[in-house]
Amino acid sequence: MRRTLSGILMLAAIISAGCDNTVENATPPTTPAPTVTETFTGNININGAGTHTFTATAAGTITATLTGVTPVNTVTVGFSLGTFNALSSSCQAVIARDDSVQGTVLTGNASAAGLLCVRIFDVGKLTEPIGYTLTVTRP
């Protein structure tokens, strides 16, 4: 019996020595990039457009909102979110809606940091110039 008891105690000591509750090669948690909100304002004429650029500092979700249209907030306009080409000064739409009204939200995903753009434009519905406010939330 004595031999069995000492064998069990030795086995328990070996097992407990192998379990130290540490994780080998654990990856430390990553801190997400801070979220930034920018507001852009402007005016567009009949057949006109307004383009604004911004920089995403990391990959992540981009949300653009048409937060205000004056003097008539029910007018239909085009609204897009895309990448900006500095060489040609052009906004390449990636997500676009040609039936946007005040309150329209566009959501996309940036796969990396980069220069992006948001654009508002007349789709043939304006009968007078309008003022607008756009809000962009990005990493």
DSSP file (Angstrom, degrees, kcal/mol; ACC not computed):
  #  RESIDUE AA STRUCTURE BP1 BP2  ACC     N-H-->O    O-->H-N    N-H-->O    O-->H-N    TCO  KAPPA ALPHA  PHI   PSI    X-CA   Y-CA   Z-CA
    1    1 A M     >        0   0    0      0, 0.0     4,-2.4     0, 0.0     5,-0.2   0.000 360.0 360.0 360.0 -39.4    0.0    0.0    0.0
    2    2 A R  H  >  +     0   0    0      1,-0.2     4,-2.2     2,-0.2     5,-0.2   0.895 360.0  50.8 -62.3 -40.2    2.9    2.3    0.9
    3    3 A R  H  > S+     0   0    0      1,-0.2     4,-1.9     2,-0.2    -1,-0.2   0.894 110.1  49.6 -64.6 -41.2    4.4    1.8   -2.5
    4    4 A T  H  > S+     0   0    0      2,-0.2     4,-2.2     1,-0.2    -2,-0.2   0.904 110.2  50.5 -65.4 -42.9    1.1    2.6   -4.3
    5    5 A L  H  X S+     0   0    0     -4,-2.4     4,-2.2     1,-0.2    -2,-0.2   0.909 111.3  47.2 -64.8 -42.5    0.6    5.8   -2.3
    6    6 A S  H  X S+     0   0    0     -4,-2.2     4,-2.2     1,-0.2    -1,-0.2   0.854 111.1  52.8 -68.2 -33.5    4.1    7.1   -3.0
    7    7 A G  H  X S+     0   0    0     -4,-1.9     4,-2.3     2,-0.2    -2,-0.2   0.896 109.7  48.3 -65.9 -40.3    3.6    6.3   -6.7
    8    8 A I  H  X S+     0   0    0     -4,-2.2     4,-2.5     2,-0.2    -2,-0.2   0.915 111.9  49.0 -66.3 -43.0    0.3    8.2   -6.8
    9    9 A L  H  X S+     0   0    0     -4,-2.2     4,-2.1     2,-0.2    -2,-0.2   0.898 112.0  48.8 -63.7 -40.0    1.9   11.2   -5.1
   10   10 A M  H  X S+     0   0    0     -4,-2.2     4,-2.1     2,-0.2    -2,-0.2   0.910 111.5  49.3 -66.5 -40.9    4.8   11.1   -7.5
   11   11 A L  H  X S+     0   0    0     -4,-2.3     4,-2.4     1,-0.2    -2,-0.2   0.901 110.7  50.5 -63.3 -41.9    2.5   10.9  -10.5
   12   12 A A  H  X S+     0   0    0     -4,-2.5     4,-2.5     1,-0.2    -1,-0.2   0.886 109.6  51.3 -63.8 -39.2    0.4   13.9   -9.1
   13   13 A A  H  X S+     0   0    0     -4,-2.1     4,-1.7     2,-0.2    -2,-0.2   0.891 110.9  47.7 -65.4 -40.0    3.6   15.9   -8.7
   14   14 A I  H  X S+     0   0    0     -4,-2.1     4,-1.2     2,-0.2    -2,-0.2   0.917 113.3  47.6 -67.3 -43.8    4.7   15.2  -12.3
   15   15 A I  H  X S+     0   0    0     -4,-2.4     4,-0.5     1,-0.2     3,-0.4   0.927 113.0  47.4 -64.4 -45.1    1.3   16.1  -13.7
   16   16 A S  H >< S+     0   0    0     -4,-2.5     3,-0.7     1,-0.2    -1,-0.2   0.821 107.3  57.1 -69.1 -29.1    1.0   19.3  -11.7
   17   17 A A  H 3< S+     0   0    0     -4,-1.7    -1,-0.2     1,-0.2    -2,-0.2   0.816 104.5  53.6 -68.3 -29.3    4.5   20.4  -12.7
   18   18 A G  H 3< S+     0   0    0     -4,-1.2     2,-0.7    -3,-0.4    -1,-0.2   0.587 100.1  66.6 -81.0  -9.8    3.5   20.1  -16.4
   19   19 A C    <<  +     0   0    0     -3,-0.7    -1,-0.2    -4,-0.5    -4,-0.0  -0.816  48.2 150.0-115.3  90.5    0.5   22.4  -16.0
   20   20 A D        -     0   0    0     -2,-0.7    -1,-0.1     2,-0.2     3,-0.1   0.333  57.3-122.8-104.1   8.5    1.7   25.9  -15.2
   21   21 A N        +     0   0    0      1,-0.2     2,-0.3     0, 0.0    -2,-0.1   0.708  67.2 130.5  61.8  23.8   -1.3   27.7  -16.9
   22   22 A T        -     0   0    0      4,-0.0     2,-0.6     0, 0.0    -1,-0.2  -0.835  53.5-135.0-105.5 150.0    0.8   29.7  -19.2
   23   23 A V    >   -     0   0    0     -2,-0.3     3,-0.8    -3,-0.1     2,-0.2  -0.905  19.3-135.2-105.0 121.7    0.2   30.0  -23.0
   24   24 A E  T 3  S+     0   0    0     -2,-0.6     0, 0.0     1,-0.2     0, 0.0  -0.516  82.5   2.4 -74.8 141.4    3.2   29.6  -25.1
   25   25 A N  T 3  S-     0   0    0     -2,-0.2    -1,-0.2     1,-0.2     2,-0.2   0.822  84.5-179.7  54.8  37.6    3.6   32.1  -28.0
   26   26 A A    <   -     0   0    0     -3,-0.8    -1,-0.2     1,-0.1    -3,-0.0  -0.482  26.1-128.0 -69.5 136.6    0.5   34.0  -27.1
   27   27 A T        -     0   0    0     -2,-0.2     3,-0.1     1,-0.0    -1,-0.1  -0.745  24.4-122.4 -85.0 126.7   -0.3   36.9  -29.5
   28   28 A P        -     0   0    0      0, 0.0    -1,-0.0     0, 0.0     2,-0.0  -0.378  36.9 -94.7 -67.0 148.9   -0.8   40.1  -27.6
   29   29 A P        -     0   0    0      0, 0.0     2,-0.3     0, 0.0     0, 0.0  -0.339  39.8-126.4 -63.7 143.7   -4.2   41.7  -28.2
   30   30 A T        -     0   0    0     -3,-0.1    -3,-0.0     1,-0.0     0, 0.0  -0.688  13.0-129.8 -92.4 145.7   -4.2   44.4  -30.9
   31   31 A T        -     0   0    0     -2,-0.3    -1,-0.0     1,-0.0     2,-0.0  -0.828  26.1-125.1 -93.6 124.2   -5.5   47.9  -30.3
   32   32 A P        -     0   0    0      0, 0.0     3,-0.1     0, 0.0    28,-0.1  -0.325  32.8 -96.2 -67.0 152.0   -8.0   49.0  -33.0
   33   33 A A        -     0   0    0     26,-0.3    25,-0.1     1,-0.1     2,-0.0  -0.379  48.7 -99.4 -63.6 144.0   -7.2   52.3  -34.7
   34   34 A P        -     0   0    0      0, 0.0     2,-0.4     0, 0.0    23,-0.2  -0.349  36.6-117.7 -65.4 148.2   -9.1   55.2  -33.2
   35   35 A T        -     0   0    0     -3,-0.1     2,-0.4   102,-0.0   102,-0.0  -0.721  28.6-163.9 -89.5 135.7  -12.3   56.3  -35.0
   36   36 A V  E     -A  138   0A   0    102,-3.4   102,-2.7    -2,-0.4     2,-0.5  -0.953   6.0-155.3-120.5 138.5  -12.4   59.8  -36.4
   37   37 A T  E     -A  137   0A   0     -2,-0.4     2,-0.4   100,-0.2   100,-0.2  -0.966  13.2-174.8-114.9 127.2  -15.5   61.7  -37.6
   38   38 A E  E     -A  136   0A   0     98,-3.0    98,-2.9    -2,-0.5     2,-0.4  -0.916  11.2-151.2-118.8 147.0  -15.1   64.4  -40.2
   39   39 A T  E     -A  135   0A   0     -2,-0.4     2,-0.4    96,-0.2    96,-0.2  -0.970  10.4-170.2-119.6 132.9  -17.8   66.8  -41.4
   40   40 A F  E     -A  134   0A   0     94,-3.0    94,-3.2    -2,-0.4     2,-0.3  -0.952   4.8-176.4-120.7 140.1  -17.8   68.3  -44.9
   41   41 A T  E     +A  133   0A   0     -2,-0.4     2,-0.3    92,-0.2    92,-0.2  -0.922  17.1 125.6-131.9 159.6  -20.1   71.1  -46.2
   42   42 A G  E     -A  132   0A   0     90,-1.6    90,-2.5    -2,-0.3     2,-0.3  -0.980  44.1-100.1 177.4-170.3  -20.6   72.8  -49.5
   43   43 A N  E     -A  131   0A   0     -2,-0.3     2,-0.4    88,-0.2    88,-0.2  -0.973  21.9-161.5-134.3 147.3  -23.0   73.8  -52.2
   44   44 A I  E     -A  130   0A   0     86,-2.3    86,-2.4    -2,-0.3     2,-0.1  -0.992   9.6-144.5-130.6 145.5  -23.8   72.3  -55.6
   45   45 A N    >   -     0   0    0     -2,-0.4     3,-2.5    84,-0.2    77,-0.2  -0.400  48.4 -63.2 -92.3 173.3  -25.5   73.8  -58.6
   46   46 A I  T 3  S+     0   0    0      1,-0.3    -1,-0.2    -2,-0.1     3,-0.1  -0.417 130.4   9.4 -57.0 132.4  -27.8   72.2  -61.1
   47   47 A N  T 3  S+     0   0    0      1,-0.2    -1,-0.3    -2,-0.1     2,-0.1   0.601 112.1 122.4  65.7  15.6  -25.7   69.5  -62.9
   48   48 A G    <   -     0   0    0     -3,-2.5    74,-2.5    73,-0.0     2,-0.3  -0.348  43.8-160.2-100.4-179.0  -22.9   70.1  -60.3
   49   49 A A  E     -D  121   0B   0     72,-0.2     2,-0.4    -6,-0.1    72,-0.2  -0.977  10.0-145.7-154.9 160.4  -21.0   68.0  -57.8
   50   50 A G  E     -D  120   0B   0     70,-2.8    70,-2.4    -2,-0.3     2,-0.4  -0.996  14.6-169.8-134.5 130.8  -18.9   68.2  -54.7
   51   51 A T  E     -D  119   0B   0     -2,-0.4     2,-0.4    68,-0.2    68,-0.2  -0.966   2.4-174.7-123.2 136.2  -16.0   65.9  -53.8
   52   52 A H  E     -D  118   0B   0     66,-2.7    66,-2.5    -2,-0.4     2,-0.3  -0.993  11.0-149.1-130.9 137.6  -14.2   65.7  -50.5
   53   53 A T  E     +D  117   0B   0     -2,-0.4     2,-0.3    64,-0.2    64,-0.2  -0.736  18.0 170.0-104.9 154.0  -11.1   63.6  -49.7
   54   54 A F  E     -D  116   0B   0     62,-2.2    62,-3.2    -2,-0.3     2,-0.5  -0.971  28.1-119.8-154.3 161.6  -10.1   62.1  -46.4
   55   55 A T  E     -D  115   0B   0     -2,-0.3     2,-0.6    60,-0.2    60,-0.2  -0.927   9.8-149.8-113.3 125.4   -7.4   59.6  -45.2
   56   56 A A  E     -D  114   0B   0     58,-2.7    58,-2.0    -2,-0.5     3,-0.1  -0.825   8.7-160.0 -84.9 125.2   -8.2   56.3  -43.6
   57   57 A T  S    S+     0   0    0     -2,-0.6     2,-0.3    56,-0.2    56,-0.3   0.543  70.5   4.9 -86.6  -6.8   -5.2   55.7  -41.3
   58   58 A A  S    S-     0   0    0     54,-0.2    54,-0.2    56,-0.1    56,-0.1  -0.965  93.0 -73.1-160.9 169.5   -5.9   51.9  -41.0
   59   59 A A  S    S+     0   0    0     -2,-0.3     2,-0.3    52,-0.3   -26,-0.3  -0.404  76.6  95.8 -66.0 150.1   -8.1   49.2  -42.4
   60   60 A G  E    S-B  110   0A   0     50,-2.0    50,-3.2    52,-0.1     2,-0.3  -0.947  70.9 -34.0 156.1-173.9  -11.6   49.3  -41.1
   61   61 A T  E     -B  109   0A   0     -2,-0.3     2,-0.5    48,-0.2    48,-0.2  -0.573  43.6-161.6 -81.0 133.5  -15.2   50.3  -41.6
   62   62 A I  E     -B  108   0A   0     46,-2.8    46,-2.7    -2,-0.3     2,-0.5  -0.965   6.4-171.6-113.8 129.2  -16.0   53.6  -43.3
   63   63 A T  E     -BC 107 137A   0     74,-2.5    74,-2.9    -2,-0.5     2,-0.4  -0.984   2.6-173.3-125.2 124.0  -19.4   55.2  -42.9
   64   64 A A  E     -BC 106 136A   0     42,-3.0    42,-3.1    -2,-0.5     2,-0.4  -0.957   6.0-170.8-115.7 134.0  -20.5   58.2  -44.9
   65   65 A T  E     -BC 105 135A   0     70,-2.8    70,-2.5    -2,-0.4     2,-1.4  -0.985  26.4-138.6-128.2 133.3  -23.9   59.9  -44.1
   66   66 A L  E     + C   0 134A   0     38,-2.6    37,-3.7    -2,-0.4    38,-0.3  -0.746  35.2 172.3 -84.2  92.2  -25.7   62.6  -46.0
   67   67 A T  E     +     0   0A   0     -2,-1.4     2,-0.3    66,-1.1    67,-0.2   0.685  53.8  18.2 -85.6 -19.3  -26.6   64.5  -42.9
   68   68 A G  E     + C   0 133A   0     65,-1.7    65,-2.2    -3,-0.1     2,-0.4  -0.970  48.2 177.3-157.3 140.1  -28.1   67.6  -44.3
   69   69 A V  E     - C   0 132A   0     -2,-0.3    63,-0.2    63,-0.2     6,-0.1  -0.985  31.0-130.1-138.3 127.9  -29.6   69.1  -47.5
   70   70 A T  E    S+ C   0 131A   0     61,-2.5    61,-2.8    -2,-0.4    -2,-0.0  -0.965  70.4   7.2-131.8 150.3  -31.0   72.6  -47.8
   71   71 A P  S    S+     0   0    0      0, 0.0     2,-0.6     0, 0.0    -1,-0.1  -0.995 136.7  23.7 -86.5 -13.2  -33.3   74.3  -48.7
   72   72 A V    >   -     0   0    0      1,-0.1     3,-1.3     2,-0.0    -2,-0.1  -0.936  62.7-166.7-117.3 112.1  -35.4   71.1  -49.4
   73   73 A N  T 3  S+     0   0    0     -2,-0.6    29,-1.1     1,-0.2    -1,-0.1   0.444  83.2  62.9 -80.0   2.6  -34.2   68.0  -47.5
   74   74 A T  T 3  S+     0   0    0     27,-0.1    -1,-0.2     2,-0.1     2,-0.1   0.388  72.4 121.6-103.7   2.7  -36.3   65.6  -49.7
   75   75 A V    <   -     0   0    0     -3,-1.3     2,-0.4     1,-0.1    27,-0.3  -0.394  63.6-123.4 -67.3 143.3  -34.4   66.4  -52.9
   76   76 A T        +     0   0    0     25,-0.1    47,-0.5    49,-0.1    49,-0.3  -0.755  39.7 162.3 -92.0 130.5  -32.8   63.3  -54.6
   77   77 A V  E     -E  100   0B   0     23,-2.6    23,-2.2    -2,-0.4     2,-0.3  -0.855  40.3 -99.8-135.4 170.4  -29.1   63.4  -55.3
   78   78 A G  E     - F   0 121B   0     43,-3.6    43,-2.2    -2,-0.3     2,-0.4  -0.742  36.3-174.5 -91.3 146.6  -26.3   61.0  -56.0
   79   79 A F  E     +EF  97 120B   0     18,-2.4    18,-2.5    -2,-0.3     2,-0.3  -0.986   6.4 173.7-145.5 127.4  -24.0   60.1  -53.2
   80   80 A S  E     -EF  96 119B   0     39,-2.7    39,-2.4    -2,-0.4     2,-0.4  -0.951  21.9-156.3-141.4 159.6  -20.8   57.9  -53.4
   81   81 A L  E     +EF  95 118B   0     14,-2.7    13,-2.5    -2,-0.3    14,-2.5  -0.996  38.7 121.6-131.4 133.1  -17.9   56.6  -51.4
   82   82 A G  E     -EF  93 117B   0     35,-2.7    35,-2.5    -2,-0.4     2,-0.3  -0.860  55.4 -56.4-165.3-161.6  -14.7   55.6  -53.1
   83   83 A T  E     -EF  92 116B   0      9,-1.9     9,-2.9    33,-0.3     2,-0.5  -0.789  42.4-134.1-102.6 144.9  -10.9   55.9  -53.6
   84   84 A F  E     -E   91   0B   0     31,-1.9     2,-0.8    -2,-0.3     7,-0.2  -0.858   6.6-153.8-103.6 130.4   -9.2   59.1  -54.6
   85   85 A N  E  >> -E   90   0B   0      5,-3.0     5,-1.6    -2,-0.5     4,-1.1  -0.890   5.1-168.0-101.6 106.9   -6.6   59.2  -57.3
   86   86 A A  T  45S+     0   0    0     -2,-0.8    -1,-0.2     1,-0.2     5,-0.0   0.789  82.8  60.9 -66.8 -28.5   -4.3   62.1  -56.6
   87   87 A L  T  45S+     0   0    0      1,-0.2    -1,-0.2    -3,-0.1    -2,-0.0   0.895 120.8  23.1 -67.0 -39.7   -2.7   61.9  -60.1
   88   88 A S  T  45S-     0   0    0     -3,-0.3    -1,-0.2     2,-0.1    -2,-0.2   0.394 101.2-127.5-106.1   2.4   -5.9   62.5  -61.9
   89   89 A S  T  <5 +     0   0    0     -4,-1.1     2,-0.4     1,-0.2    -3,-0.2   0.907  62.9 139.4  50.8  47.1   -7.7   64.3  -59.1
   90   90 A S  E   < -E   85   0B   0     -5,-1.6    -5,-3.0     2,-0.0     2,-0.7  -0.917  54.1-136.4-125.9 150.1  -10.6   61.9  -59.5
   91   91 A C  E     -E   84   0B   0     -2,-0.4     2,-0.9    -7,-0.2    -7,-0.2  -0.905  17.2-153.6-103.9 109.9  -12.9   60.1  -57.1
   92   92 A Q  E     -E   83   0B   0     -9,-2.9    -9,-1.9    -2,-0.7    25,-0.1  -0.754  20.4-133.8 -86.7 105.7  -13.4   56.4  -58.2
   93   93 A A  E     +E   82   0B   0     -2,-0.9   -11,-0.3   -11,-0.2     3,-0.1  -0.361  34.2 167.9 -63.4 132.6  -16.8   55.4  -56.8
   94   94 A V  E    S+     0   0B   0    -13,-2.5     2,-0.4     1,-0.4   -12,-0.2   0.677  77.4  25.1-109.1 -39.2  -16.8   52.0  -55.1
   95   95 A I  E    S+E   81   0B   0    -14,-2.5   -14,-2.7     2,-0.0    -1,-0.4  -0.998  78.9 168.2-126.6 127.4  -20.2   52.4  -53.4
   96   96 A A  E     -E   80   0B   0     -2,-0.4     2,-0.4   -16,-0.2   -16,-0.2  -0.994  22.0-167.9-143.3 147.4  -22.8   54.7  -55.0
   97   97 A R  E >   -E   79   0B   0    -18,-2.5   -18,-2.4    -2,-0.3     3,-0.5  -0.984   4.8-170.5-133.5 123.8  -26.5   55.5  -54.7
   98   98 A D  E 3  S+     0   0B   0     -2,-0.4    25,-0.1   -20,-0.2    -1,-0.1   0.350  85.9  57.8 -91.9   4.8  -28.2   57.7  -57.3
   99   99 A D  E 3  S+     0   0B   0    -20,-0.1    -1,-0.2   -23,-0.1     2,-0.2  -0.161  75.7 147.4-125.3  39.0  -31.4   58.0  -55.2
  100  100 A S  E <   +E   77   0B   0    -23,-2.2   -23,-2.6    -3,-0.5     2,-0.3  -0.502  18.7 175.6 -83.1 144.3  -30.0   59.5  -52.0
  101  101 A V    >   -     0   0    0    -25,-0.2     3,-2.3    -2,-0.2   -35,-0.2  -0.829  51.6 -56.2-131.1 172.6  -31.9   61.9  -49.7
  102  102 A Q  T 3  S+     0   0    0    -29,-1.1   -35,-0.2    -2,-0.3    -1,-0.1  -0.276 126.9  32.2 -52.1 132.0  -31.0   63.4  -46.4
  103  103 A G  T 3  S+     0   0    0    -37,-3.7    -1,-0.3     1,-0.3   -36,-0.1   0.265  80.9 144.1 100.8 -10.0  -30.2   60.6  -44.0
  104  104 A T    <   -     0   0    0     -3,-2.3   -38,-2.6   -38,-0.3     2,-0.4  -0.405  33.1-158.5 -64.3 136.6  -28.8   58.2  -46.6
  105  105 A V  E     -B   65   0A   0    -40,-0.2     2,-0.4    -2,-0.1   -40,-0.2  -0.968   9.7-165.8-121.2 133.1  -25.9   56.1  -45.2
  106  106 A L  E     -B   64   0A   0    -42,-3.1   -42,-3.0    -2,-0.4     2,-0.4  -0.971   9.3-169.6-114.3 132.5  -23.1   54.4  -47.2
  107  107 A T  E     +B   63   0A   0     -2,-0.4     2,-0.3   -44,-0.2   -44,-0.2  -0.987  13.5 158.7-127.8 129.9  -20.9   51.8  -45.4
  108  108 A G  E     -B   62   0A   0    -46,-2.7   -46,-2.8    -2,-0.4     2,-0.5  -0.812  34.1-118.3-137.3 178.1  -17.8   50.3  -46.8
  109  109 A N  E     -B   61   0A   0     -2,-0.3     2,-0.5   -48,-0.2   -48,-0.2  -0.982  14.7-149.2-126.5 121.0  -14.6   48.5  -45.7
  110  110 A A  E     -B   60   0A   0    -50,-3.2   -50,-2.0    -2,-0.5     3,-0.1  -0.778   3.0-159.2 -85.8 127.9  -11.2   49.8  -46.3
  111  111 A S  S    S-     0   0    0     -2,-0.5     2,-0.3   -52,-0.2   -52,-0.3   0.633  74.2  -2.7 -82.4 -13.3   -8.7   47.0  -46.7
  112  112 A A  S    S-     0   0    0    -54,-0.2   -54,-0.2   -52,-0.1   -52,-0.1  -0.962  93.7 -68.4-161.8 170.9   -5.8   49.2  -45.8
  113  113 A A  S    S+     0   0    0     -2,-0.3     2,-0.3   -56,-0.3   -56,-0.2  -0.362  70.9 124.3 -63.4 149.4   -4.9   52.8  -45.0
  114  114 A G  E     -D   56   0B   0    -58,-2.0   -58,-2.7   -56,-0.1     2,-0.6  -0.973  62.1 -66.1 172.6 175.6   -5.3   55.2  -47.9
  115  115 A L  E     +D   55   0B   0     -2,-0.3   -31,-1.9   -60,-0.2   -60,-0.2  -0.767  54.0 174.3 -88.7 120.7   -6.7   58.3  -49.6
  116  116 A L  E     -DF  54  83B   0    -62,-3.2   -62,-2.2    -2,-0.6     2,-0.3  -0.658  13.2-150.7-121.2 174.9  -10.5   58.0  -50.0
  117  117 A C  E     -DF  53  82B   0    -35,-2.5   -35,-2.7   -64,-0.2     2,-0.4  -0.989   9.9-154.0-149.4 156.2  -13.3   60.3  -51.1
  118  118 A V  E     -DF  52  81B   0    -66,-2.5   -66,-2.7    -2,-0.3     2,-0.4  -0.983  21.0-169.6-128.6 142.6  -17.0   61.0  -50.7
  119  119 A R  E     -DF  51  80B   0    -39,-2.4   -39,-2.7    -2,-0.4     2,-0.4  -0.991  15.0-167.3-140.3 140.9  -19.0   62.7  -53.4
  120  120 A I  E     +DF  50  79B   0    -70,-2.4   -70,-2.8    -2,-0.4     2,-0.3  -0.978  22.6 169.1-123.6 140.4  -22.4   64.3  -53.8
  121  121 A F  E     -DF  49  78B   0    -43,-2.2   -43,-3.6    -2,-0.4     2,-0.3  -0.994  38.2 -99.5-153.7 155.4  -23.8   65.1  -57.3
  122  122 A D        -     0   0    0    -74,-2.5   -45,-0.1    -2,-0.3   -77,-0.0  -0.588  22.6-169.6 -75.6 133.4  -26.9   66.1  -59.2
  123  123 A V        -     0   0    0    -47,-0.5    -1,-0.1    -2,-0.3   -46,-0.1   0.003  66.9 -78.6-109.8  25.3  -28.7   63.2  -60.9
  124  124 A G  S    S+     0   0    0    -48,-0.0   -47,-0.1     0, 0.0    -2,-0.1   0.565 113.2  99.4  92.3   9.7  -31.0   65.5  -62.9
  125  125 A K        +     0   0    0    -49,-0.3     2,-0.2   -50,-0.0   -49,-0.1   0.594  50.2 104.8-103.7 -15.2  -33.4   66.2  -60.0
  126  126 A L        +     0   0    0      1,-0.1   -79,-0.0   -81,-0.1     4,-0.0  -0.474  34.5 174.2 -73.9 137.0  -32.1   69.6  -58.8
  127  127 A T  S    S+     0   0    0      1,-0.3    -1,-0.1    -2,-0.2   -81,-0.1   0.401  75.4  14.9-114.1  -5.5  -34.2   72.7  -59.8
  128  128 A E  S    S-     0   0    0    -83,-0.1    -1,-0.3     0, 0.0     0, 0.0  -0.964  97.1 -77.7-157.1 161.5  -32.1   75.1  -57.7
  129  129 A P        -     0   0    0      0, 0.0     2,-0.3     0, 0.0   -84,-0.2  -0.305  49.7-155.9 -61.5 151.1  -28.6   75.0  -56.0
  130  130 A I  E     -A   44   0A   0    -86,-2.4   -86,-2.3   -59,-0.1     2,-0.3  -0.916  12.6-136.8-128.0 156.6  -28.5   73.2  -52.7
  131  131 A G  E     -AC  43  70A   0    -61,-2.8   -61,-2.5    -2,-0.3     2,-0.3  -0.814  28.8-172.4-102.9 152.7  -26.3   73.2  -49.6
  132  132 A Y  E     -AC  42  69A   0    -90,-2.5   -90,-1.6    -2,-0.3     2,-0.4  -0.971  21.3-154.9-145.3 158.6  -25.2   69.9  -48.1
  133  133 A T  E     -AC  41  68A   0    -65,-2.2   -65,-1.7    -2,-0.3   -66,-1.1  -0.994  14.4-171.5-134.1 129.0  -23.5   68.4  -45.1
  134  134 A L  E     -AC  40  66A   0    -94,-3.2   -94,-3.0    -2,-0.4     2,-0.4  -0.939   6.2-158.7-118.9 141.5  -21.7   65.1  -45.2
  135  135 A T  E     -AC  39  65A   0    -70,-2.5   -70,-2.8    -2,-0.4     2,-0.4  -0.985   6.9-169.7-122.3 131.3  -20.3   63.2  -42.2
  136  136 A V  E     -AC  38  64A   0    -98,-2.9   -98,-3.0    -2,-0.4     2,-0.5  -0.981   5.2-166.4-123.2 128.6  -17.6   60.5  -42.6
  137  137 A T  E     +AC  37  63A   0    -74,-2.9   -74,-2.5    -2,-0.4  -100,-0.2  -0.963  26.2 151.2-112.8 129.8  -16.5   58.1  -39.8
  138  138 A R  E      A   36   0A   0   -102,-2.7  -102,-3.4    -2,-0.5   -76,-0.1  -0.963 360.0 360.0-152.9 162.4  -13.3   56.3  -40.4
  139  139 A P              0   0    0      0, 0.0   -83,-0.1     0, 0.0   -80,-0.1   0.481 360.0 360.0 -76.7 360.0  -10.3   54.7  -38.8
